[in-house]
């Protein structure tokens, strides 16, 4: 087996938790998003790490109303992070 035939290692995804980010909340009524709203409004501007901390501090039953907006960091981080992605990033951050 030559070096060219050797299996390639999977890329090591890196997340910059110091990247600028914003925590946003959708207008809501009775814990449901208002679909007529123009979009989520700004709650806080911090590093991605702090936005994740603030997001995870929200009650689990209300997290669907929040989003984190940041610069995309493919393949793990998109421009808008849903509650599922934020939870995964929180686990990754705690693991590191």
MODELLER restraints for C-alpha pairs under 7 A, 6 or more apart:
rsr = mdl.restraints
at = mdl.atoms
rsr.add(forms.Gaussian(group=physical.xy_distance, feature=features.Distance(at['CA:15:A'], at['CA:73:A']), mean=6.82, stdev=0.5))
rsr.add(forms.Gaussian(group=physical.xy_distance, feature=features.Distance(at['CA:17:A'], at['CA:47:A']), mean=6.63, stdev=0.5))
rsr.add(forms.Gaussian(group=physical.xy_distance, feature=features.Distance(at['CA:17:A'], at['CA:48:A']), mean=5.03, stdev=0.5))
rsr.add(forms.Gaussian(group=physical.xy_distance, feature=features.Distance(at['CA:17:A'], at['CA:49:A']), mean=4.86, stdev=0.5))
rsr.add(forms.Gaussian(group=physical.xy_distance, feature=features.Distance(at['CA:18:A'], at['CA:47:A']), mean=4.93, stdev=0.5))
rsr.add(forms.Gaussian(group=physical.xy_distance, feature=features.Distance(at['CA:18:A'], at['CA:48:A']), mean=5.79, stdev=0.5))
rsr.add(forms.Gaussian(group=physical.xy_distance, feature=features.Distance(at['CA:18:A'], at['CA:49:A']), mean=6.34, stdev=0.5))
rsr.add(forms.Gaussian(group=physical.xy_distance, feature=features.Distance(at['CA:19:A'], at['CA:47:A']), mean=5.32, stdev=0.5))
rsr.add(forms.Gaussian(group=physical.xy_distance, feature=features.Distance(at['CA:19:A'], at['CA:48:A']), mean=5.51, stdev=0.5))
rsr.add(forms.Gaussian(group=physical.xy_distance, feature=features.Distance(at['CA:20:A'], at['CA:46:A']), mean=5.94, stdev=0.5))
rsr.add(forms.Gaussian(group=physical.xy_distance, feature=features.Distance(at['CA:20:A'], at['CA:47:A']), mean=4.51, stdev=0.5))
rsr.add(forms.Gaussian(group=physical.xy_distance, feature=features.Distance(at['CA:20:A'], at['CA:48:A']), mean=5.84, stdev=0.5))
rsr.add(forms.Gaussian(group=physical.xy_distance, feature=features.Distance(at['CA:20:A'], at['CA:70:A']), mean=6.25, stdev=0.5))
rsr.add(forms.Gaussian(group=physical.xy_distance, feature=features.Distance(at['CA:21:A'], at['CA:45:A']), mean=5.91, stdev=0.5))
rsr.add(forms.Gaussian(group=physical.xy_distance, feature=features.Distance(at['CA:21:A'], at['CA:46:A']), mean=5.57, stdev=0.5))
rsr.add(forms.Gaussian(group=physical.xy_distance, feature=features.Distance(at['CA:21:A'], at['CA:47:A']), mean=5.38, stdev=0.5))
rsr.add(forms.Gaussian(group=physical.xy_distance, feature=features.Distance(at['CA:21:A'], at['CA:48:A']), mean=4.99, stdev=0.5))
rsr.add(forms.Gaussian(group=physical.xy_distance, feature=features.Distance(at['CA:21:A'], at['CA:51:A']), mean=6.75, stdev=0.5))
rsr.add(forms.Gaussian(group=physical.xy_distance, feature=features.Distance(at['CA:21:A'], at['CA:68:A']), mean=6.67, stdev=0.5))
rsr.add(forms.Gaussian(group=physical.xy_distance, feature=features.Distance(at['CA:21:A'], at['CA:69:A']), mean=5.54, stdev=0.5))
rsr.add(forms.Gaussian(group=physical.xy_distance, feature=features.Distance(at['CA:21:A'], at['CA:70:A']), mean=4.43, stdev=0.5))
rsr.add(forms.Gaussian(group=physical.xy_distance, feature=features.Distance(at['CA:22:A'], at['CA:42:A']), mean=6.91, stdev=0.5))
rsr.add(forms.Gaussian(group=physical.xy_distance, feature=features.Distance(at['CA:22:A'], at['CA:44:A']), mean=5.61, stdev=0.5))
rsr.add(forms.Gaussian(group=physical.xy_distance, feature=features.Distance(at['CA:22:A'], at['CA:45:A']), mean=4.42, stdev=0.5))
rsr.add(forms.Gaussian(group=physical.xy_distance, feature=features.Distance(at['CA:22:A'], at['CA:46:A']), mean=6.23, stdev=0.5))
rsr.add(forms.Gaussian(group=physical.xy_distance, feature=features.Distance(at['CA:22:A'], at['CA:51:A']), mean=6.63, stdev=0.5))
rsr.add(forms.Gaussian(group=physical.xy_distance, feature=features.Distance(at['CA:22:A'], at['CA:68:A']), mean=5.58, stdev=0.5))
rsr.add(forms.Gaussian(group=physical.xy_distance, feature=features.Distance(at['CA:22:A'], at['CA:69:A']), mean=5.20, stdev=0.5))
rsr.add(forms.Gaussian(group=physical.xy_distance, feature=features.Distance(at['CA:22:A'], at['CA:70:A']), mean=6.57, stdev=0.5))
rsr.add(forms.Gaussian(group=physical.xy_distance, feature=features.Distance(at['CA:23:A'], at['CA:42:A']), mean=6.23, stdev=0.5))
rsr.add(forms.Gaussian(group=physical.xy_distance, feature=features.Distance(at['CA:23:A'], at['CA:43:A']), mean=5.41, stdev=0.5))
rsr.add(forms.Gaussian(group=physical.xy_distance, feature=features.Distance(at['CA:23:A'], at['CA:44:A']), mean=5.18, stdev=0.5))
rsr.add(forms.Gaussian(group=physical.xy_distance, feature=features.Distance(at['CA:23:A'], at['CA:45:A']), mean=6.48, stdev=0.5))
rsr.add(forms.Gaussian(group=physical.xy_distance, feature=features.Distance(at['CA:23:A'], at['CA:51:A']), mean=5.76, stdev=0.5))
rsr.add(forms.Gaussian(group=physical.xy_distance, feature=features.Distance(at['CA:23:A'], at['CA:67:A']), mean=5.95, stdev=0.5))
rsr.add(forms.Gaussian(group=physical.xy_distance, feature=features.Distance(at['CA:23:A'], at['CA:68:A']), mean=4.63, stdev=0.5))
rsr.add(forms.Gaussian(group=physical.xy_distance, feature=features.Distance(at['CA:23:A'], at['CA:69:A']), mean=6.55, stdev=0.5))
rsr.add(forms.Gaussian(group=physical.xy_distance, feature=features.Distance(at['CA:24:A'], at['CA:40:A']), mean=5.51, stdev=0.5))
rsr.add(forms.Gaussian(group=physical.xy_distance, feature=features.Distance(at['CA:24:A'], at['CA:41:A']), mean=5.23, stdev=0.5))
rsr.add(forms.Gaussian(group=physical.xy_distance, feature=features.Distance(at['CA:24:A'], at['CA:42:A']), mean=4.56, stdev=0.5))
rsr.add(forms.Gaussian(group=physical.xy_distance, feature=features.Distance(at['CA:24:A'], at['CA:43:A']), mean=5.18, stdev=0.5))
rsr.add(forms.Gaussian(group=physical.xy_distance, feature=features.Distance(at['CA:24:A'], at['CA:66:A']), mean=5.58, stdev=0.5))
rsr.add(forms.Gaussian(group=physical.xy_distance, feature=features.Distance(at['CA:24:A'], at['CA:67:A']), mean=5.23, stdev=0.5))
rsr.add(forms.Gaussian(group=physical.xy_distance, feature=features.Distance(at['CA:24:A'], at['CA:68:A']), mean=6.09, stdev=0.5))
rsr.add(forms.Gaussian(group=physical.xy_distance, feature=features.Distance(at['CA:25:A'], at['CA:40:A']), mean=4.86, stdev=0.5))
rsr.add(forms.Gaussian(group=physical.xy_distance, feature=features.Distance(at['CA:25:A'], at['CA:41:A']), mean=5.43, stdev=0.5))
rsr.add(forms.Gaussian(group=physical.xy_distance, feature=features.Distance(at['CA:25:A'], at['CA:42:A']), mean=6.68, stdev=0.5))
rsr.add(forms.Gaussian(group=physical.xy_distance, feature=features.Distance(at['CA:25:A'], at['CA:43:A']), mean=6.68, stdev=0.5))
rsr.add(forms.Gaussian(group=physical.xy_distance, feature=features.Distance(at['CA:25:A'], at['CA:65:A']), mean=5.56, stdev=0.5))
rsr.add(forms.Gaussian(group=physical.xy_distance, feature=features.Distance(at['CA:25:A'], at['CA:66:A']), mean=4.37, stdev=0.5))
rsr.add(forms.Gaussian(group=physical.xy_distance, feature=features.Distance(at['CA:25:A'], at['CA:67:A']), mean=6.33, stdev=0.5))
rsr.add(forms.Gaussian(group=physical.xy_distance, feature=features.Distance(at['CA:26:A'], at['CA:33:A']), mean=6.01, stdev=0.5))
rsr.add(forms.Gaussian(group=physical.xy_distance, feature=features.Distance(at['CA:26:A'], at['CA:39:A']), mean=6.28, stdev=0.5))
rsr.add(forms.Gaussian(group=physical.xy_distance, feature=features.Distance(at['CA:26:A'], at['CA:40:A']), mean=4.03, stdev=0.5))
rsr.add(forms.Gaussian(group=physical.xy_distance, feature=features.Distance(at['CA:26:A'], at['CA:41:A']), mean=6.33, stdev=0.5))
rsr.add(forms.Gaussian(group=physical.xy_distance, feature=features.Distance(at['CA:26:A'], at['CA:65:A']), mean=5.24, stdev=0.5))
rsr.add(forms.Gaussian(group=physical.xy_distance, feature=features.Distance(at['CA:26:A'], at['CA:66:A']), mean=6.24, stdev=0.5))
rsr.add(forms.Gaussian(group=physical.xy_distance, feature=features.Distance(at['CA:27:A'], at['CA:33:A']), mean=5.94, stdev=0.5))
rsr.add(forms.Gaussian(group=physical.xy_distance, feature=features.Distance(at['CA:27:A'], at['CA:34:A']), mean=5.75, stdev=0.5))
rsr.add(forms.Gaussian(group=physical.xy_distance, feature=features.Distance(at['CA:27:A'], at['CA:37:A']), mean=6.59, stdev=0.5))
rsr.add(forms.Gaussian(group=physical.xy_distance, feature=features.Distance(at['CA:27:A'], at['CA:40:A']), mean=6.48, stdev=0.5))
rsr.add(forms.Gaussian(group=physical.xy_distance, feature=features.Distance(at['CA:28:A'], at['CA:34:A']), mean=5.03, stdev=0.5))
rsr.add(forms.Gaussian(group=physical.xy_distance, feature=features.Distance(at['CA:31:A'], at['CA:62:A']), mean=6.59, stdev=0.5))
rsr.add(forms.Gaussian(group=physical.xy_distance, feature=features.Distance(at['CA:33:A'], at['CA:65:A']), mean=6.44, stdev=0.5))
rsr.add(forms.Gaussian(group=physical.xy_distance, feature=features.Distance(at['CA:51:A'], at['CA:68:A']), mean=6.90, stdev=0.5))
rsr.add(forms.Gaussian(group=physical.xy_distance, feature=features.Distance(at['CA:52:A'], at['CA:86:A']), mean=6.40, stdev=0.5))
rsr.add(forms.Gaussian(group=physical.xy_distance, feature=features.Distance(at['CA:52:A'], at['CA:90:A']), mean=6.56, stdev=0.5))
rsr.add(forms.Gaussian(group=physical.xy_distance, feature=features.Distance(at['CA:63:A'], at['CA:83:A']), mean=6.25, stdev=0.5))
rsr.add(forms.Gaussian(group=physical.xy_distance, feature=features.Distance(at['CA:64:A'], at['CA:83:A']), mean=6.12, stdev=0.5))
rsr.add(forms.Gaussian(group=physical.xy_distance, feature=features.Distance(at['CA:67:A'], at['CA:80:A']), mean=6.56, stdev=0.5))
rsr.add(forms.Gaussian(group=physical.xy_distance, feature=features.Distance(at['CA:67:A'], at['CA:81:A']), mean=5.71, stdev=0.5))
rsr.add(forms.Gaussian(group=physical.xy_distance, feature=features.Distance(at['CA:67:A'], at['CA:82:A']), mean=5.67, stdev=0.5))
rsr.add(forms.Gaussian(group=physical.xy_distance, feature=features.Distance(at['CA:67:A'], at['CA:83:A']), mean=6.95, stdev=0.5))
rsr.add(forms.Gaussian(group=physical.xy_distance, feature=features.Distance(at['CA:68:A'], at['CA:80:A']), mean=5.74, stdev=0.5))
rsr.add(forms.Gaussian(group=physical.xy_distance, feature=features.Distance(at['CA:68:A'], at['CA:81:A']), mean=5.10, stdev=0.5))
rsr.add(forms.Gaussian(group=physical.xy_distance, feature=features.Distance(at['CA:69:A'], at['CA:79:A']), mean=5.55, stdev=0.5))
rsr.add(forms.Gaussian(group=physical.xy_distance, feature=features.Distance(at['CA:69:A'], at['CA:80:A']), mean=4.57, stdev=0.5))
rsr.add(forms.Gaussian(group=physical.xy_distance, feature=features.Distance(at['CA:69:A'], at['CA:81:A']), mean=6.33, stdev=0.5))
rsr.add(forms.Gaussian(group=physical.xy_distance, feature=features.Distance(at['CA:70:A'], at['CA:79:A']), mean=5.12, stdev=0.5))
rsr.add(forms.Gaussian(group=physical.xy_distance, feature=features.Distance(at['CA:70:A'], at['CA:80:A']), mean=6.52, stdev=0.5))
rsr.add(forms.Gaussian(group=physical.xy_distance, feature=features.Distance(at['CA:71:A'], at['CA:79:A']), mean=5.40, stdev=0.5))
rsr.add(forms.Gaussian(group=physical.xy_distance, feature=features.Distance(at['CA:72:A'], at['CA:78:A']), mean=4.41, stdev=0.5))
rsr.add(forms.Gaussian(group=physical.xy_distance, feature=features.Distance(at['CA:72:A'], at['CA:79:A']), mean=4.67, stdev=0.5))
